[in-house]
Amino acid sequence: MTEAVFLGFDAGGSKTVCLVGDRRAVLGRGESGPANPSLVGLDGFRDAVRSAARGALQSVGRRRAAAVWIGIAGSERPSVRESLRRAALDELDADAVSISHDARLLLAAAGVGSGIAVVAGTGSSVYGRAADGREVTVGGWGHLLGDEGSGYDIARRALRVVTQAADGRGPPTALSEAIPAALGVAGVPALRERCYPAISVSEVARLAEVVIEQAAGDEISRSIVADAASDLALAVETCAGRLAVRPGAHLDVVAAGGLLRPGSPLLACLVDRLQRADRRYGVAPLTADPASGALALARDGPDGRAEPAEPHEPPNVHHPDNHVQPPQGGASK
């Protein structure tokens, strides 16, 4: 008898990753374009899922999947989840398809059944899941309405302090040279022509890396990073409060996104801010592929202990006694 296989998808706004595996290991990987229906529509979602699955299944041959789990942003509403589930069933040879918030994958990929996932990349959001299955989301409102602590938010703050410094309304900062250089212009006055009409959200968000690089030697950059960490910490604390986590109980926090990778000054500031507020927080940067969380959920189901199918090192959880240092001189709100 052929052993059952499972499919797990991390369906994002820039790419879609699919992993196929049995109950013990990852057997194949496929990748395709964006699947977020708010960007590519339902037909684009169908195409991305079908293409990624085809690539993943090349290594195992045409097989019917016992279960499929797809994590995708914007799937909070039941009507949206159901339309995506039906579309995926049409495209995939599978017995069952489940759809969830994409941040659910992060907890599963880290082997965390209940806890909080905090994401900071181009945008930002916080997702929490209680042991009884209750879910809470904080933030994730997009670059116009929120996304505090995100790459876009950090870059927007940086652009403002640069123009304020040019006017004499703010203190001098190394960003006055670094930001124009990153945008390929000669100086601050040329930013007006470079930034209008409005440049893309992703192009603005990339400037956050410049701010983080400058934080080691520039007080203004350090302050921006520290303020972003405080905003992310507030979202995590708000999420924990809404989950009604028992006081004093240890709470796993999985950090993900390009700005919270291991060694990031923003991650160090976030850890410092959370643990000064409450030492129960154990913060771990995600080192596994989020799609491995989808595969674990497909294999074990929503109520199972979602252990990643592919062995990986356990997360390096930051406890108060670990030596994780924030940038020197950083302030918090």
C-alpha positions in Angstrom: 0.0 0.0 0.0 1.3 3.4 -0.9 1.9 5.6 2.2 -0.2 8.7 2.5 1.3 12.1 1.5 0.4 15.5 2.7 0.7 19.0 1.2 1.5 22.2 3.1 1.4 25.7 1.5 2.8 29.0 2.6 0.8 31.1 0.1 2.2 34.7 0.2 2.0 38.0 -1.6 5.3 37.5 -3.4 5.6 33.7 -3.7 4.0 30.4 -2.9 5.9 27.5 -1.4 4.5 24.0 -1.2 6.0 21.1 0.7 5.0 17.5 0.2 5.7 14.9 2.8 4.7 11.7 4.5 4.3 11.3 8.3 8.1 11.3 8.8 9.9 13.6 6.3 9.6 16.2 3.6 9.7 14.5 0.2 9.6 17.5 -2.2 9.3 21.2 -2.6 7.6 23.4 -5.2 7.5 27.1 -5.7 5.3 29.5 -7.7 4.2 33.1 -7.9 2.0 35.1 -5.5 -1.3 33.6 -4.3 -2.8 36.3 -2.2 -6.3 36.8 -3.8 -6.3 40.5 -2.8 -3.4 40.9 -5.2 -3.9 38.3 -7.9 -7.6 37.4 -7.5 -9.1 33.9 -7.1 -7.8 32.8 -10.5 -4.3 33.8 -9.5 -4.7 31.9 -6.2 -5.7 28.8 -8.2 -2.8 29.1 -10.6 -0.2 29.5 -7.8 -1.5 26.6 -5.8 -1.7 24.3 -8.8 1.8 25.2 -10.0 3.5 24.9 -6.6 1.9 21.6 -5.9 3.0 20.3 -9.3 6.6 21.2 -8.6 6.5 19.6 -5.1 5.0 16.4 -6.4 7.6 15.8 -9.2 9.8 14.0 -6.7 7.1 11.5 -5.6 4.9 11.1 -8.7 1.3 11.9 -9.1 -0.2 11.1 -5.7 -3.5 11.9 -4.1 -2.9 13.9 -0.9 -4.6 12.7 2.3 -4.8 16.3 3.6 -3.7 19.8 2.5 -3.1 22.9 4.7 -2.8 26.3 3.2 -1.7 29.3 5.2 -2.6 32.7 3.5 -3.0 36.3 4.7 -6.5 37.8 4.6 -8.3 34.5 5.3 -9.8 35.5 8.6 -13.4 35.8 7.4 -15.2 32.4 7.1 -16.6 33.3 3.7 -13.1 34.0 2.3 -11.7 30.8 3.8 -14.5 28.7 2.2 -14.1 30.2 -1.2 -10.4 29.6 -1.1 -10.9 26.0 0.2 -13.3 25.2 -2.6 -10.9 26.7 -5.2 -8.0 24.6 -3.8 -10.1 21.5 -3.9 -10.8 22.1 -7.5 -7.1 22.4 -8.3 -5.6 19.7 -6.1 -6.0 16.0 -6.0 -6.8 15.8 -2.2 -9.2 14.3 0.2 -9.4 17.5 2.4 -8.2 21.1 2.3 -7.9 23.4 5.3 -7.2 27.2 5.1 -5.8 29.3 7.9 -4.2 32.6 8.7 -0.6 32.5 7.5 0.8 33.3 10.9 -0.6 30.0 12.2 2.1 28.3 10.2 4.9 30.1 12.2 3.8 28.6 15.5 3.5 25.1 13.9 6.9 25.4 12.2 8.5 26.2 15.5 6.7 23.2 17.2 4.6 25.6 19.3 1.0 24.5 19.9 -0.1 27.7 21.6 1.7 31.0 21.8 2.3 34.2 19.9 3.8 34.8 16.5 5.2 38.3 15.8 6.1 39.2 12.2 8.1 42.2 11.0 9.0 42.5 7.4 7.6 44.9 4.8 4.5 44.9 7.1 3.9 43.7 10.6 1.3 41.7 12.5 0.9 39.6 15.7 -1.1 36.4 15.9 -1.9 34.4 19.1 -3.3 31.0 19.7 -4.5 29.7 23.0 -4.3 26.1 24.2 -8.1 25.9 23.8 -8.0 27.0 20.1 -9.0 30.7 20.6 -7.2 33.0 18.1 -6.3 36.7 18.3 -4.8 39.0 15.7 -3.3 42.4 16.5 -2.1 44.8 13.9 -1.7 43.8 10.3 -3.7 46.8 9.1 -1.4 47.6 6.2 1.0 50.5 5.6 -1.6 53.3 5.6 -3.6 52.2 8.7 -1.0 50.6 10.9 1.9 48.1 10.5 3.8 49.7 13.4 7.3 48.3 13.8 7.4 47.1 10.2 10.0 47.9 7.5 7.7 50.5 6.0 7.1 52.1 9.3 10.8 52.3 10.2 11.6 53.7 6.8 8.9 56.3 7.0 10.2 57.5 10.4 13.7 57.7 8.9 12.6 59.8 5.9 10.9 62.2 8.3 13.9 62.7 10.6 16.1 63.2 7.5 13.8 66.0 6.2 13.4 67.5 9.7 17.2 67.6 10.1 17.5 69.3 6.7 15.1 72.0 7.8 16.8 72.4 11.2 13.7 71.1 13.0 15.6 68.0 14.2 19.1 66.9 15.2 21.7 65.8 12.6 21.8 62.1 11.7 23.9 59.8 9.6 20.7 58.9 7.8 20.9 62.2 6.0 23.7 60.7 3.8 22.7 57.0 4.0 19.1 57.3 2.9 19.7 59.4 -0.2 22.6 57.1 -1.2 20.3 54.1 -0.8 17.8 55.7 -3.1 20.4 56.7 -5.6 20.1 60.5 -5.3 22.8 63.1 -4.5 21.3 64.5 -1.3 18.3 65.2 0.8 16.8 68.0 -1.5 16.6 65.4 -4.3 14.4 63.1 -2.1 11.3 65.2 -3.1 11.7 64.3 -6.8 12.7 60.7 -6.0 9.8 60.0 -3.7 6.9 61.7 -5.6 4.9 60.4 -7.3 4.8 57.8 -4.4 7.4 55.0 -4.7 6.3 51.5 -4.0 5.7 50.2 -0.5 8.4 47.5 -0.9 10.9 50.1 -2.1 10.3 52.3 0.9 10.4 49.3 3.3 13.8 48.3 2.1 15.2 51.5 3.6 14.6 49.9 7.0 17.8 47.9 6.5 19.7 51.1 6.2 18.3 52.3 9.5 19.2 49.1 11.2 22.8 49.2 9.8 23.2 52.8 11.0 21.9 51.9 14.5 25.4 50.8 15.8 26.8 54.4 15.5 23.9 56.8 15.0 21.7 57.8 18.0 18.7 58.8 15.8 18.8 55.4 14.0 19.0 53.6 17.4 16.0 55.5 18.6 13.9 54.6 15.6 14.8 50.9 16.0 14.0 51.0 19.7 10.7 52.7 19.1 9.8 50.1 16.5 10.6 47.3 19.0 8.4 49.0 21.6 5.5 49.1 19.1 6.0 45.4 18.4 6.2 44.6 22.1 3.0 46.5 22.8 1.2 44.4 20.1 2.6 41.2 21.7 1.5 42.3 25.2 -2.0 43.3 23.8 -2.3 39.9 22.2 -1.3 38.1 25.4 -3.9 40.1 27.3 -6.7 39.3 24.8 -5.8 35.6 25.0 -6.2 35.8 28.8 -3.0 33.9 29.3 -2.7 32.8 33.0 -0.5 35.3 34.9 3.0 33.9 35.4 2.6 31.2 32.8 5.5 30.9 30.3 4.5 32.2 26.9 6.3 31.2 23.7 6.8 34.1 21.2 8.0 33.1 17.7 9.6 36.0 15.8 9.6 35.9 12.0 10.1 38.2 9.0 13.2 39.7 7.5 13.6 42.3 10.3 13.5 39.8 13.1 16.0 37.2 11.8 18.6 35.9 14.2 21.1 38.5 15.2 18.9 41.5 14.3 19.2 44.6 16.5 15.4 44.9 16.2 15.0 41.4 17.6 17.4 42.2 20.4 15.5 45.3 21.3 12.2 43.4 21.2 13.5 40.7 23.5 14.8 43.3 26.0 11.5 45.3 25.9 9.4 42.2 26.5 11.5 40.7 29.2 11.8 43.9 31.1 8.0 44.1 31.0 7.4 40.4 32.0 10.0 37.7 32.4 7.5 35.0 31.3 8.1 35.7 27.6 10.4 33.3 25.8 11.2 34.8 22.4 12.7 32.6 19.6 13.5 33.6 16.0 12.0 31.2 13.5 14.6 29.2 11.8 12.4 26.7 9.9 10.5 27.2 6.6 7.0 28.5 7.4 5.7 25.9 4.9 7.0 23.2 7.2 4.4 24.4 9.6 1.6 24.0 7.0 2.9 20.5 6.3 2.8 19.7 10.1 -0.7 20.9 10.3 -1.8 18.9 7.3 -0.3 15.8 8.7 -1.4 16.1 12.3 -4.6 18.2 12.0 -5.6 21.3 13.8 -5.8 19.7 17.2 -2.7 17.5 17.0 0.8 18.4 18.2 2.2 20.0 15.1 5.8 18.8 15.0 7.7 19.7 11.8 8.0 16.7 9.5 11.6 17.6 8.7 13.9 17.6 11.7 15.5 20.9 12.6 17.4 22.4 15.5 15.1 23.5 18.3 14.5 27.3 18.5 17.1 29.2 20.5 14.6 30.6 23.0 15.8 33.8 24.6 15.3 33.6 28.3 16.3 36.4 30.7 19.7 34.7 31.4 20.7 34.5 27.8 23.1 37.1 26.5 21.0 39.0 24.0 22.1 42.6 23.9 20.1 45.4 22.4 22.0 48.2 20.6 23.7 50.4 23.2 21.9 53.7 23.9 18.5 52.5 22.6 15.5 53.9 24.3 12.0 52.4 24.6 8.6 53.9 24.9 
